[in-house]
Amino acid sequence: MKVGIIGGGVGGLGAAYYLAERGHQVALYERAPFLGGLASTFDVGGGRLERFYHHLFLSDTTIIGLLNELGLGDRLIWEDSKTAFYYKGKIYPFSTPMDLLRFKPVSLIDRVRLGLVTVYLQRVKNWRKFENTTAASFMRKWAGKRNYEVIWEPLLKGKFTTYHDQIAMPWLWTKFATRVSSRDKTFKEKLGYIRGSWGVLIDTLEERIKQRGGEIHTSTSVNRILTEGGRVTGLEVQSQEGQPAQRPFDLVIATIPSFALPRLLELPQEYAAKLHGVDYEGAIAVIWVLRQSLSPIYWLNIADPDIPFLLVLEQTNLVPSSEYGGKHIVYTANYVTRYDPRWSKSPEEIVQEYIPHMKKINPDFDESWIETYYVHKEPAAQPIVTVNYSEKMPSTRTPVKGLWLAAMSQVYPEDRGTNYSLKLAIEVARQAEEEMGRAE
Ligand SMILES: Cc1cc2nc3c(=O)[nH]c(=O)nc-3n(C[C@H](O)[C@H](O)[C@H](O)COP(=O)(O)OP(=O)(O)OC[C@H]3O[C@@H](n4cnc5c(N)ncnc54)[C@H](O)[C@@H]3O)c2cc1C
């Protein structure tokens, strides 16, 4: 079977690897000059770093299984999670149940209430009962107004901007479920990383696909999906310098954002409406390469509307700084709408705006600590999951025979993650292969 794959992120590479291993003729097209999509890397201090921060949970079993299958299992490192919460100028540890009980910005009664809600959510298995409830209304009701205002409202606003009060509770529920399932035998939450970066996984997948005779074309966009009589027949592809060319395929798997699929072909109205119906938030990450460590925390949530970022993540508190030539790597990140003024700002303007706020995290912070910085922007970073999402989610099987979609917006109730993109893409590849086999 000749298979065309659109997108060279973790999902596209996973599907291509699965099908190439089963003897199919695979060709993958990625419009960027590099592979990896949202999990792609670039060189920093002699090491490789993700454009957007990445870690794993112990529950990410698909990606862990694949790393083992590829002989990369010994690359996984697991560390105790060091999470904290910034509120009104103070940093509060936020990793363990004891940290919650010591969280002074809310009263003792509210802390106990928060603890009870946390325990309840970690035990719930049937997330469907939350389908028509928003995270905001659930937390306001069960965790209480004060907990909502101090903790959940700033986080939801930071992550989902104008959508913050429309986000479905299953999205928040997965956060609790994931954290509890990422505890080891000592009940400590662990976070994982692939030594050498996600780039090691991406390079190995590329190598294996090519070894099986698969083709990988970077800097090559798919302009159109070709169809005839309701069935996919091929792709129109275009490399950066070249002319558009048509390539025949029996099966096409698109791993691009769901809203982008209707740009590539005419689709029946009902399915196209579903694709357009799911919005995505963008993300802007500043990567600070520092001469000194900013804080001992890995993941610092910022609950302060005056600070222009939601998250401060010190990579070198998860991965040794020796991986980056002794430099300390810090991400400051935001989720933003397409109207955010930062889309048009230069990296220098963004960094200058952020510098005074870095001093709030560590008053000793000084501009002289900055060796260099990078700014990465991504318009399709986080699908917006609103109430009753399972009815809104586009199906992976499209109305066009032989055309499948495996996008981040379809991993519900899980939240986006390389584990789930991989799992979805492999499952779609498996189903598509099975269906084609039956049709032959
Ligand atoms: C800020 C941020 C933090 C994250 N943190 C984590 C984390 O800690 N852990 C974790 O596991 N995951 C994390 N993720 C999520 C993870 O990166 C994604 O779930 C995963 O990488 C998505 O892979 P994908 O292949 O589905 O999509 P993408 O990576 O989006 O790949 C799609 C690819 O398709 C290409 N493309 C689009 N249109 C075309 C076209 N017409 N022709 C050719 N190519 C095209 C794009 O260039 C892109 O490379 C994070 C994501 C972000 C944005």
The ligand as an SDF file (V2000), in Angstrom:
LIG
                    3D

 53 58  0  0  0  0  0  0  0  0999 V2000
    4.1020   24.8850   24.8120 C   0  0  0  0  0  0  0  0  0  0  0  0
    3.9470   23.4000   24.6490 C   0  0  0  0  0  0  0  0  0  0  0  0
    4.3620   22.5480   25.6570 C   0  0  0  0  0  0  0  0  0  0  0  0
    4.2100   21.1630   25.5250 C   0  0  0  0  0  0  0  0  0  0  0  0
    4.6420   20.3590   26.5260 N   0  0  0  0  0  0  0  0  0  0  0  0
    4.6040   19.0200   26.3650 C   0  0  0  0  0  0  0  0  0  0  0  0
    5.1710   18.1560   27.3310 C   0  0  0  0  0  0  0  0  0  0  0  0
    5.6770   18.6140   28.3630 O   0  0  0  0  0  0  0  0  0  0  0  0
    5.1340   16.8240   27.1040 N   0  0  0  0  0  0  0  0  0  0  0  0
    4.5720   16.2930   25.9910 C   0  0  0  0  0  0  0  0  0  0  0  0
    4.6090   15.0730   25.8070 O   0  0  0  0  0  0  0  0  0  0  0  0
    3.9940   17.0920   25.0590 N   0  0  0  0  0  0  0  0  0  0  0  0
    3.9950   18.4360   25.2240 C   0  0  0  0  0  0  0  0  0  0  0  0
    3.4430   19.2560   24.2850 N   0  0  0  0  0  0  0  0  0  0  0  0
    2.5780   18.6840   23.2520 C   0  0  0  0  0  0  0  0  0  0  0  0
    3.3270   18.0030   22.1420 C   0  0  0  0  0  0  0  0  0  0  0  0
    4.3290   18.8460   21.6470 O   0  0  0  0  0  0  0  0  0  0  0  0
    2.3100   17.6870   21.0380 C   0  0  0  0  0  0  0  0  0  0  0  0
    1.2390   16.9350   21.5660 O   0  0  0  0  0  0  0  0  0  0  0  0
    2.9320   16.8760   19.9230 C   0  0  0  0  0  0  0  0  0  0  0  0
    4.2350   17.2890   19.6210 O   0  0  0  0  0  0  0  0  0  0  0  0
    2.0280   17.0240   18.7050 C   0  0  0  0  0  0  0  0  0  0  0  0
    2.5320   16.2230   17.6720 O   0  0  0  0  0  0  0  0  0  0  0  0
    1.7370   16.1180   16.3100 P   0  0  0  0  0  0  0  0  0  0  0  0
    2.5750   15.3350   15.3890 O   0  0  0  0  0  0  0  0  0  0  0  0
    0.3580   15.6390   16.5880 O   0  0  0  0  0  0  0  0  0  0  0  0
    1.5480   17.6040   15.8010 O   0  0  0  0  0  0  0  0  0  0  0  0
    2.6680   18.7480   15.3750 P   0  0  0  0  0  0  0  0  0  0  0  0
    3.8300   18.5760   16.2380 O   0  0  0  0  0  0  0  0  0  0  0  0
    1.8780   19.9800   15.3860 O   0  0  0  0  0  0  0  0  0  0  0  0
    3.0510   18.2850   13.9150 O   0  0  0  0  0  0  0  0  0  0  0  0
    2.3030   18.6240   12.7980 C   0  0  0  0  0  0  0  0  0  0  0  0
    3.2830   18.9420   11.6900 C   0  0  0  0  0  0  0  0  0  0  0  0
    2.5610   19.1410   10.4820 O   0  0  0  0  0  0  0  0  0  0  0  0
    3.2700   20.0990    9.7010 C   0  0  0  0  0  0  0  0  0  0  0  0
    2.3450   20.6120    8.6870 N   0  0  0  0  0  0  0  0  0  0  0  0
    1.2220   21.3440    8.8870 C   0  0  0  0  0  0  0  0  0  0  0  0
    0.6300   21.5870    7.7120 N   0  0  0  0  0  0  0  0  0  0  0  0
    1.3720   20.9880    6.7430 C   0  0  0  0  0  0  0  0  0  0  0  0
    1.2590   20.8770    5.3270 C   0  0  0  0  0  0  0  0  0  0  0  0
    0.2460   21.4310    4.6480 N   0  0  0  0  0  0  0  0  0  0  0  0
    2.2180   20.1980    4.6530 N   0  0  0  0  0  0  0  0  0  0  0  0
    3.2700   19.6090    5.3230 C   0  0  0  0  0  0  0  0  0  0  0  0
    3.4180   19.6990    6.6740 N   0  0  0  0  0  0  0  0  0  0  0  0
    2.4800   20.3630    7.3620 C   0  0  0  0  0  0  0  0  0  0  0  0
    3.7000   21.1180   10.7520 C   0  0  0  0  0  0  0  0  0  0  0  0
    4.7770   21.9010   10.2880 O   0  0  0  0  0  0  0  0  0  0  0  0
    4.0790   20.2200   11.9300 C   0  0  0  0  0  0  0  0  0  0  0  0
    5.4500   19.9050   11.9500 O   0  0  0  0  0  0  0  0  0  0  0  0
    3.6030   20.6310   24.3620 C   0  0  0  0  0  0  0  0  0  0  0  0
    3.2130   21.4850   23.3320 C   0  0  0  0  0  0  0  0  0  0  0  0
    3.3820   22.8640   23.4670 C   0  0  0  0  0  0  0  0  0  0  0  0
    2.9430   23.7660   22.3580 C   0  0  0  0  0  0  0  0  0  0  0  0
  1  2  1  0
  2  3  1  0
  2 52  2  0
  3  4  2  0
  4  5  1  0
  4 50  1  0
  5  6  2  0
  6  7  1  0
  6 13  1  0
  7  8  2  0
  7  9  1  0
  9 10  1  0
 10 11  2  0
 10 12  1  0
 12 13  2  0
 13 14  1  0
 14 15  1  0
 14 50  1  0
 15 16  1  0
 16 17  1  0
 16 18  1  0
 18 19  1  0
 18 20  1  0
 20 21  1  0
 20 22  1  0
 22 23  1  0
 23 24  1  0
 24 25  2  0
 24 26  1  0
 24 27  1  0
 27 28  1  0
 28 29  2  0
 28 30  1  0
 28 31  1  0
 31 32  1  0
 32 33  1  0
 33 34  1  0
 33 48  1  0
 34 35  1  0
 35 36  1  0
 35 46  1  0
 36 37  1  0
 36 45  1  0
 37 38  2  0
 38 39  1  0
 39 40  1  0
 39 45  2  0
 40 41  1  0
 40 42  2  0
 42 43  1  0
 43 44  2  0
 44 45  1  0
 46 47  1  0
 46 48  1  0
 48 49  1  0
 50 51  2  0
 51 52  1  0
 52 53  1  0
M  END
$$$$
